[in-house]
Amino acid sequence: MIELSFKTPQEKVSKVRNLILSAGNKIGNVWFIKRSNGQKRRMSFRLRVAKPQYAKIPNSNKNASRKHKKMNQAKNLITVFDTNSIRYDKYGKMNGRGNWKSIPLDGIIRIAVNGQIYRIK
């Protein structure tokens, strides 16, 4: 396990974003603290998912995409494809896996990508 510590919050957000982006199209894991209630969560994720079977792809409109990227940068978030999220239909029956989620970069405490585990302080 590699321990990483940072001098400023901006440095932490930048380095954590780069670590997540380094996963590319491979599956990675991230442990983070939710902003809404302070709970610790673990998520398996993928980036660059082109055609998810069940989840709707985020809006591909260029203006909406730019707004989404600006919002993510302003709020220190990154949008990833959660591979463990279970989707249900209106009758409560499981109909697939996967969904798009946003992760707070400043709340990340551990990342596992490319065969390495990083502990974030």
C-alpha positions as CSV (number, residue, x, y, z in Angstrom):
1,M,0.0,0.0,0.0
2,I,1.3,3.4,-1.0
3,E,0.5,6.3,1.3
4,L,0.0,9.7,-0.2
5,S,-0.2,13.0,1.7
6,F,-0.7,16.5,0.4
7,K,0.0,20.1,1.4
8,T,-3.1,21.7,0.0
9,P,-6.6,20.5,-0.8
10,Q,-6.2,21.5,-4.4
11,E,-3.1,19.3,-4.7
12,K,-5.0,16.4,-3.3
13,V,-8.0,16.8,-5.7
14,S,-5.6,17.1,-8.7
15,K,-3.6,14.0,-7.8
16,V,-6.7,11.9,-6.9
17,R,-8.4,12.9,-10.2
18,N,-5.2,11.8,-12.1
19,L,-5.1,8.5,-10.3
20,I,-8.7,7.7,-11.1
21,L,-8.2,8.8,-14.8
22,S,-5.1,6.5,-14.9
23,A,-7.5,3.5,-14.6
24,G,-8.6,4.1,-18.2
25,N,-11.1,1.4,-19.3
26,K,-10.1,-1.0,-16.5
27,I,-12.1,-1.6,-13.3
28,G,-10.9,0.3,-10.2
29,N,-12.1,0.6,-6.6
30,V,-12.5,3.7,-4.5
31,W,-13.3,4.2,-0.9
32,F,-14.8,7.6,0.0
33,I,-16.8,9.6,2.6
34,K,-20.2,10.7,1.4
35,R,-20.8,14.4,1.7
36,S,-24.5,14.1,2.5
37,N,-24.3,11.9,5.6
38,G,-20.6,11.2,6.3
39,Q,-20.9,7.5,5.6
40,K,-17.9,5.5,4.3
41,R,-18.6,4.0,0.9
42,R,-16.8,1.6,-1.4
43,M,-17.4,1.6,-5.2
44,S,-16.1,-0.4,-8.1
45,F,-15.9,1.9,-11.2
46,R,-15.0,2.1,-14.8
47,L,-14.4,5.0,-17.1
48,R,-15.1,5.4,-20.8
49,V,-18.1,3.1,-20.8
50,A,-19.4,3.7,-24.4
51,K,-22.6,1.5,-24.5
52,P,-23.9,0.4,-21.1
53,Q,-26.5,-2.2,-21.5
54,Y,-29.1,-0.8,-19.1
55,A,-27.9,2.7,-17.9
56,K,-28.7,5.8,-19.9
57,I,-25.6,7.5,-21.2
58,P,-25.1,11.0,-19.9
59,N,-26.3,13.8,-22.2
60,S,-24.0,14.0,-25.2
61,N,-25.1,17.5,-26.1
62,K,-21.8,19.5,-26.3
63,N,-23.2,22.4,-24.3
64,A,-24.6,20.1,-21.6
65,S,-21.3,18.1,-21.5
66,R,-19.3,21.4,-21.0
67,K,-21.6,22.5,-18.2
68,H,-21.3,19.1,-16.5
69,K,-17.5,19.2,-16.7
70,K,-17.4,22.7,-15.3
71,M,-19.8,21.7,-12.5
72,N,-17.6,18.7,-11.6
73,Q,-14.5,20.8,-11.5
74,A,-16.2,23.5,-9.4
75,K,-17.6,21.0,-6.9
76,N,-14.5,18.7,-6.9
77,L,-16.5,15.7,-8.4
78,I,-15.7,13.0,-11.0
79,T,-18.4,11.1,-12.8
80,V,-17.7,7.3,-13.2
81,F,-19.7,4.2,-14.1
82,D,-20.5,2.3,-10.9
83,T,-20.3,-1.4,-11.9
84,N,-22.0,-2.8,-8.8
85,S,-25.1,-0.6,-8.8
86,I,-28.2,-2.8,-9.2
87,R,-31.0,-1.4,-11.4
88,Y,-34.7,-2.4,-10.8
89,D,-37.8,-1.9,-13.0
90,K,-41.0,-0.4,-11.8
91,Y,-42.2,-3.7,-10.4
92,G,-39.1,-4.1,-8.2
93,K,-37.5,-6.8,-10.3
94,M,-33.8,-6.6,-11.0
95,N,-33.2,-5.7,-14.7
96,G,-29.4,-5.0,-14.8
97,R,-26.3,-3.6,-13.3
98,G,-24.4,-0.4,-13.6
99,N,-25.2,3.3,-13.2
100,W,-23.5,6.7,-13.5
101,K,-22.4,8.2,-10.2
102,S,-20.4,11.2,-9.0
103,I,-17.6,10.8,-6.5
104,P,-16.4,13.7,-4.3
105,L,-12.6,13.9,-4.9
106,D,-11.9,15.6,-1.6
107,G,-13.6,12.8,0.3
108,I,-11.6,9.9,-1.1
109,I,-9.6,7.9,1.4
110,R,-8.3,5.0,-0.7
111,I,-8.0,4.1,-4.4
112,A,-7.1,0.8,-6.0
113,V,-6.1,1.1,-9.7
114,N,-3.6,-0.6,-12.0
115,G,-2.7,-3.2,-9.4
116,Q,-1.7,-0.6,-6.7
117,I,-3.5,0.5,-3.6
118,Y,-3.1,4.2,-2.6
119,R,-4.1,5.4,0.9
120,I,-5.0,9.1,0.8
121,K,-4.3,11.3,3.8
